[in-house]
Amino acid sequence: MTYFEVADTDEALRRVAELGGHTLAAPHDSPHGRVATVADPEGAMFSVIEGPR
């Protein structure tokens, strides 16, 4: 799985949806930060992660 670090996971999910992608795994807090899995409009999957606060 490819991870992209983002400043705000929830905002990144809104942007993914705005651009035609969709959320596969809802955002959740982990020891490594807030993470969610998404797919782009073509179906390619990746995760976005916001570092721990």
Helices and strands as residue ranges (DSSP letters): E 3-5, H 9-18, E 22-30, E 33-39, E 45-50
